[in-house]
């Protein structure tokens, strides 16, 4: 005998999953220069707690924009703090206080241990005005 309620629940869950995936792929409407850079970091020499934080960072941050964006952006401590707090308050980010702290600690560690060695290889953070200008140029 066919269980209609089970089929309905399965259909709704599948539909919700597709919506979440589509939202993740289209959440960031503008493409920044950073988005075209590498989308992963060799963390094999990072301490275990930073390797764990990297996994959290890639999981949470890739929901709304390419992971290449923060990987290829250089910021000051204050800018990273502002950026992570801003992302925590985005709807559906799923980043709580504890996770936000771990992500902040990771991006700061990565900034001081990888990016500071060769800052010219990375892009400086863009201002909101610069991002809006790119959105207009890209027709988004």
NORMOSUL-V129013 format. One record per helix or strand of 2 or more residues. SS is the DSSP state (helix for helix, strand for strand). FROM is the first residue (numbers start at 1). LEN is the number of residues. If there is no record, write none. Layout:
SS|FROM|LEN  SS|FROM|LEN
This chain:
helix|4|23  helix|33|4  helix|48|14  helix|67|5  strand|73|2  helix|77|12  helix|97|17  helix|115|7  strand|123|2  helix|128|10
